[in-house]
Amino acid sequence: MPVIDLNSDVGESFGNWTMGDDAAIFESVSSANVACGFHAGDPSTIAQTCRDAVAAGVTIGAHVAYRDLAGFGRRFLDCSYTELFDDVLYQLGALQAMARAAGAEIKYVKPHGALYNTIVHHEVHASAVIDAVRTFDKDLPVLLLPGAVALDKASDAGLRGVAEAFADRNYNPDGTLVSRRESNAVIHDTDRVAANMVRLATEGTITAVDGTDIPMNADSICVHGDTPGAVAMAKAVRTALENAGVTIQSFV
């Protein structure tokens, strides 16, 4: 029977500003990509998110990002290899402290936003991210977009690269995500999202924006926690997958 992980971006509130409903999302997902403070999340939010993840039995992963609070980590930063390496290593250390205080450990790494999309093709930034993860813990898997140059670098570095699909995002024919600058970047139809993810998990294909089917083998599906109706969508995706005989389980 097929097995797949469901992950969501969490811990992204900041001070009095709230992003998403993490506690409700934890009822549907098996892995939590916890913000590390560079694109979102303050220390108390991150600490509470780790405690809630542990209570819900959800695996904790580090959602590392460019240092871009104002842009929510969705802007490319032309930083050097060394600066990005240090920034990623710093974030991993910060989240590990919070996770351990909650009785857990970081189990994987997933880059966020612009960093995630940049290391699909950017050799230097991909190397910085992978090298920082390997320096921190050579046993940590890295969650990445299929076809990313960072996946190849993870393999070369002896790290486990895990391919990921996005439940509520549209894809270009080449397998990359439609830019969030485009009006059709996000899919809001819950039934369509659920059907797409069942097909992905059982057939290994997904339909691109031009109507073509593209092969996509993924071990994890991201259900975003910050989009309208995110909680209902996450529940619908999990229910549809389970009804199709797919087991929901963390990839670690």
Secondary structure, DSSP 8 states (H G I E B T S, - for coil): --EEEEEEEE---BTTB--S-HHHHTTT-SEEEEE-SSSS--HHHHHHHHHHHHHHT-EEEEE---S-TTTTT-S-----HHHHHHHHHHHHHHHHHHHHHTT----EE---HHHHHHTTT-HHHHHHHHHHHHHH-TT--EEE-TT-HHHHHHHHTT--EEEEEETTB-B-TTS-B--TTSTTSB---HHHHHHHHHHHHHHSEEE-TTS-EEE---SEEE--SSSTTHHHHHHHHHHHHHHTT-EE----
